[in-house]
């Protein structure tokens, strides 16, 4: 959608908000929406990781599970590196620091890739995670 279309759609909503809702109430409402979205993202991530690990364990025969548990972390790191290199142009950033920098220095403009990159990279890392191999070897 072009920028003008987005502005045309949001403008009446923003004007209504300015007339009827104070800045304080608006901040509280937006904080609640952000909190709900973050909670839903955490639940989706946990569910996807849990189901993916079930699938990864289901197709490996019992006698090869130790080998596969040793191999999965290497696969997870490789997939995360490939995702970072080819989809994010090698710029993932660590933690919340780059987001805070964008908010403070760049007028709260956060690149679109930052919206999903942490979720996808953590899914790949945790699904094929390193703890998985150690749990199998040392229960």
C-alpha positions in Angstrom: 0.0 0.0 0.0 1.4 3.4 -0.9 2.1 5.8 2.0 -0.7 8.1 0.9 -3.3 5.3 1.1 -2.2 4.5 4.6 -2.4 8.1 5.7 -5.8 8.4 4.1 -7.1 5.4 6.0 -5.6 6.4 9.4 -6.2 10.2 9.3 -9.9 10.0 10.4 -9.0 7.7 13.2 -6.2 10.0 14.4 -8.4 13.0 14.2 -11.1 11.3 16.2 -8.5 10.3 18.8 -7.3 13.9 19.1 -10.8 15.1 19.8 -12.1 12.4 22.2 -9.1 10.8 23.9 -6.5 12.5 26.0 -2.8 11.8 25.5 -2.5 10.0 28.8 -5.4 7.6 28.1 -4.1 7.1 24.5 -0.7 6.1 25.9 -2.3 3.6 28.3 -4.4 2.1 25.5 -1.4 1.8 23.2 0.7 0.3 26.0 -2.1 -2.3 26.6 -2.2 -3.2 22.9 1.6 -3.5 22.7 1.6 -5.7 25.8 -1.1 -8.0 24.4 0.7 -8.3 21.1 4.0 -9.1 22.8 2.2 -11.7 25.0 0.6 -13.3 21.9 3.9 -13.4 20.1 5.5 -15.2 23.1 2.7 -17.8 23.1 3.0 -18.3 19.4 6.8 -18.7 19.6 6.5 -21.2 22.5 3.8 -23.2 20.7 5.8 -23.3 17.4 9.0 -24.3 19.1 7.2 -27.0 21.1 5.4 -28.5 18.1 8.5 -28.2 15.9 10.6 -30.1 18.5 7.9 -32.8 18.6 8.1 -33.1 14.8 11.9 -33.2 14.8 11.9 -36.0 17.4 9.1 -38.0 15.8 10.9 -38.8 12.6 14.2 -39.9 14.1 14.4 -43.5 15.2 15.3 -44.1 18.8 18.8 -45.4 18.2 19.8 -42.2 16.3 18.3 -39.7 18.7 21.7 -39.0 20.5 23.3 -38.3 17.1 20.4 -36.1 15.9 20.5 -34.2 19.2 24.1 -33.5 18.6 23.5 -32.4 15.1 20.4 -30.2 15.6 22.3 -27.3 17.3 24.6 -27.1 14.3 21.6 -27.0 12.0 20.0 -24.3 14.1 23.0 -22.0 14.1 23.5 -22.5 10.4 19.9 -21.6 9.6 20.1 -18.6 11.9 23.2 -17.4 10.2 21.7 -17.9 6.7 18.5 -16.1 7.7 20.6 -13.2 9.1 22.9 -13.0 6.1 20.4 -13.3 3.3 17.1 -11.9 4.7 18.5 -9.2 7.0 21.6 -8.3 5.1 23.9 -9.4 7.9 22.4 -7.0 10.4 20.5 -8.6 13.2 21.6 -6.6 16.2 21.7 -7.9 19.8 18.9 -7.5 22.2 16.9 -4.4 22.6 19.7 -1.9 22.1 19.2 -1.2 18.4 15.4 -0.7 19.0 16.1 1.9 21.7 18.6 3.6 19.5 16.0 3.8 16.7 13.4 5.2 19.1 15.8 7.8 20.6 17.8 8.9 17.6 15.7 8.2 14.5 12.3 9.6 15.5 10.8 6.3 16.6 11.2 4.9 13.1 12.0 1.2 13.4 12.9 -0.7 10.3 10.4 -3.3 9.3 12.9 -6.1 9.5 13.4 -5.4 13.2 9.7 -6.2 13.8 10.0 -9.9 13.0 13.8 -10.7 12.9 14.1 -11.4 16.6 11.1 -13.7 16.6 12.3 -15.7 13.6 15.9 -16.0 14.7 14.9 -17.1 18.2 12.5 -19.7 16.7 15.3 -21.1 14.6 17.8 -21.1 17.5 15.6 -22.5 20.2 13.9 -25.1 18.0 17.3 -26.6 17.1 18.8 -25.3 20.3 22.0 -26.3 22.0 20.3 -27.2 25.3 18.5 -29.9 23.4 21.6 -31.9 22.8 22.8 -31.7 26.4 19.3 -32.8 27.7 19.6 -36.0 25.6 23.1 -36.8 26.7 22.8 -36.0 30.4 19.2 -36.4 31.5 
